Amino acid sequence: MYTAQGRIKQSELLTQYMPLVRRQALTLQVRLPASIELDDLIQAGMVGLLEALGRFDAAQGATFATFASQRIRGAMMDELRTRDWLPRSVRRSARAVDETVRRLEQVLGRPPEETEIAQALDMPLSDYQQLLNDTNSGRLLPFEELMADGGEPAGDEGSANRPFEQLLDEQQRRTLIEAIEALPEREKLLMALYYQEEMNLKEVGAVLGVTESRVSQLHSQAVSRLRARLSDQH
């Protein structure tokens, strides 16, 4: 049971870290469809913050700020994963794109061009680009999803106690880095600007000299290439 002092300290920590919840929510929101409300992300993040307060163990070595940040982001990601706004037909098409990219890379020995992918899918280039827009709007922060593929979501509080899982995660990370390096130069730059520099689609478009819609297409295509390469590693 909490003491009075314990309740006071918890209240102070909640107040101190609420701005962090909002910052993380804003960072995520710019990468998501307009239907995702900022308040929903903040609410999920507050749940993560409360979990952090209840589960933090200083003996594990991490600071509370680091632990809380992981739990807040993890709670927001969990909330997003419960939302399935992408129609099944688009999901099927997205899987077809992934498989086509994988097959073409094996045949060509290089990343296929957009026109080659569209031709292999037997659709006009404009239809393929629209499909890329559709699939991108339903792919939640795919970099994180790729990192967690086949394992626990990033930031899981028990991961420090599972050395084998940590080893697998490091192997996946190296594989992903290699896959990113194999991307066409423009898509590789896009991924760096989007995930490392944390630019939004409009800002990335300004750097690349293309529209926001075109950035969305290229992003979705890059994710398909990464998924195709990573599927070959399993």
Secondary structure, 3 states (H helix, E strand, C coil): CCCHHHHHHHHHHHHHHHHHHHHHHHHHHCCCCCCCCHHHHHHHHHHHHHHHHHHCCHHHCCCHHHHHHHHHHHHHHHHHHCCCCCCHHHHHHHHHHHHHHHHHHHHHCCCCCHHHHHHHCCCCHHHHHHHHHHHHCCCCCHHHHHHHCCCCCCCCCCHHHCHHHHHHHHHHHHHHHHHHHCCCHHHHHHHHHHHHCCCCHHHHHHHHCCCHHHHHHHHHHHHHHHHHHHHCCC
